[in-house]
Amino acid sequence: MTAPHALEHARTALVLVDLMDRIVALPLEPRKGTEVLVTCEELASTFRSAGATVVLIRVERPGVAEQPPGSGLVPGLLKGGDIEIVKRTIGGFQGTGLDGRLRERGLTTLVFAGIATNLGVESTARVAADLGYDLVFVEDAMTAFTAAEHEASVRLDFPRLGSVAQSTGVGFVNG
């Protein structure tokens, strides 16, 4: 894994996928959802302090009258100025307006974290790559249902789409 070059705050967004109570509480590997949540909260704080955009994506089940308990974002995660996206598919772009919201802010680099590495994160990232965004994946800010699924995405797929880094390797130019 390599650390990415320093990021430009005005052109970069942190994209946090499916940090919802019911998903964070699942049995996950290689790290617990609560560990990922802490790392994601630290990343979000760093991004906000630098003046960079934070995007929070959460899923809702289509065609049901009421969402299961714990379907909102983890309380306190969403802050003023953040973008909240509600998806109804595995990835965060289909039918959500996410691409337009990113482009209207002039964003060109997306830094990914969240749950599950090989599902919501990877599905959203694949479309982002197809749309021409530069991608960074924060390995220690992700987890999956099995360690093997997480490792396959991190070791095989993500390096073909962008850079893989640890949270300590993500920083900004002049900050």
C-alpha positions in Angstrom: 0.0 0.0 0.0 1.2 3.5 -0.8 0.3 6.7 0.8 -1.4 9.2 -1.6 0.1 12.5 -2.5 -1.2 15.4 -0.4 -4.7 16.3 -1.3 -6.2 19.6 -2.3 -9.1 20.4 0.1 -11.1 22.3 -2.5 -11.1 19.4 -5.0 -11.4 16.5 -2.6 -14.3 14.8 -0.8 -14.4 12.1 1.9 -17.1 9.6 1.0 -18.3 7.5 3.9 -20.5 4.6 3.0 -23.3 3.0 5.1 -22.3 4.1 8.6 -25.6 3.3 10.1 -26.2 1.8 13.5 -27.7 -1.5 12.1 -24.7 -2.0 9.8 -22.0 -0.9 12.3 -23.3 -3.4 14.7 -23.0 -6.4 12.4 -20.3 -9.1 12.9 -17.6 -7.7 10.6 -13.9 -8.4 9.7 -11.0 -7.7 9.7 -12.1 -5.0 12.2 -15.3 -4.3 14.1 -17.7 -1.7 12.8 -17.2 0.4 15.9 -13.4 0.6 15.1 -14.2 1.7 11.5 -16.6 4.3 12.8 -14.0 5.9 15.1 -11.5 6.1 12.2 -14.2 7.5 9.9 -15.1 10.1 12.5 -11.5 11.2 12.8 -11.1 11.4 9.0 -14.3 13.4 8.8 -13.0 15.8 11.4 -9.7 16.2 9.5 -11.6 16.9 6.2 -14.0 19.4 7.8 -11.1 21.2 9.5 -9.3 21.5 6.2 -12.4 22.9 4.5 -12.9 19.7 2.4 -16.3 18.1 1.7 -17.7 15.2 3.6 -20.3 12.9 1.9 -22.3 10.5 3.9 -24.1 7.8 2.0 -26.7 5.5 3.6 -29.0 2.9 2.2 -32.8 2.5 2.4 -34.6 -0.6 1.4 -36.8 0.1 -1.6 -40.5 -0.8 -1.6 -41.0 -1.0 2.2 -43.3 1.2 4.2 -40.9 1.6 7.1 -37.1 1.2 7.3 -35.6 -1.2 9.9 -34.5 0.3 13.2 -31.0 1.8 12.9 -31.3 2.8 9.3 -30.3 6.4 9.8 -26.7 7.6 9.9 -25.0 7.0 13.3 -26.1 9.9 15.4 -23.8 12.9 15.4 -22.0 11.8 12.2 -23.7 14.3 9.8 -22.6 17.9 10.4 -23.7 21.2 8.8 -22.2 21.5 5.3 -22.0 17.8 4.7 -23.7 16.1 1.8 -26.1 13.3 2.8 -27.0 10.8 0.0 -29.8 8.1 0.4 -29.3 5.2 -2.0 -31.6 2.3 -2.8 -29.0 0.2 -4.6 -25.6 -1.2 -3.5 -23.7 1.8 -4.9 -24.1 5.4 -4.1 -24.5 6.9 -7.6 -27.5 5.3 -9.2 -30.5 7.6 -9.0 -29.1 9.8 -6.2 -27.8 12.9 -7.9 -24.4 12.3 -6.3 -22.3 13.0 -9.4 -24.0 16.3 -10.0 -23.6 17.4 -6.4 -19.9 16.6 -6.5 -19.3 18.3 -9.8 -21.1 21.5 -8.8 -18.5 21.8 -6.0 -15.6 21.2 -8.5 -14.6 17.9 -6.7 -12.3 15.6 -8.6 -10.8 13.3 -5.9 -12.8 11.0 -3.7 -11.5 9.4 -0.6 -13.5 6.3 0.3 -14.2 4.6 3.7 -17.1 2.7 5.2 -18.9 -0.6 5.3 -18.8 -3.0 3.5 -15.5 -2.8 1.7 -16.5 -5.1 -1.1 -20.1 -4.0 -1.4 -21.2 -0.4 -0.9 -17.7 1.0 -0.9 -16.5 -0.9 -4.0 -19.7 -0.5 -5.9 -19.7 3.2 -5.4 -16.0 3.5 -6.2 -16.3 1.5 -9.5 -18.9 4.0 -10.8 -16.7 6.9 -9.6 -13.8 5.5 -11.5 -15.9 5.2 -14.6 -17.0 8.8 -14.2 -13.3 10.0 -14.1 -12.8 10.7 -10.4 -9.4 10.2 -8.8 -9.8 7.7 -6.0 -8.1 7.0 -2.7 -9.1 4.1 -0.4 -8.5 4.3 3.3 -7.9 0.6 4.2 -8.1 1.0 8.0 -11.4 2.9 7.7 -13.2 -0.1 6.1 -14.4 -3.6 6.9 -16.5 -6.3 5.4 -18.5 -9.5 6.3 -15.3 -11.5 6.1 -11.6 -10.7 6.1 -11.2 -12.4 2.8 -13.7 -10.2 1.1 -12.1 -7.1 2.5 -8.6 -8.2 1.5 -9.7 -9.1 -2.1 -11.0 -5.6 -2.6 -8.0 -3.9 -0.9 -5.3 -6.0 -2.5 -6.8 -6.9 -5.9 -9.4 -4.3 -7.0 -8.7 -1.0 -5.3 -5.1 -0.7 -6.6 -6.5 -0.9 -10.2 -8.9 2.0 -9.4 -6.8 4.3 -7.3 -4.5 4.5 -4.4 -4.8 2.5 -1.1 -3.6 4.3 2.1 -3.9 4.1 5.8 -5.8 7.0 7.6 -2.5 8.4 8.8 -1.3 8.8 5.2 -4.2 11.0 4.2 -3.4 14.7 4.4 -3.8 18.0 2.6 -1.5 20.4 0.9 -0.7 23.2 3.4 -2.4 21.5 6.2 
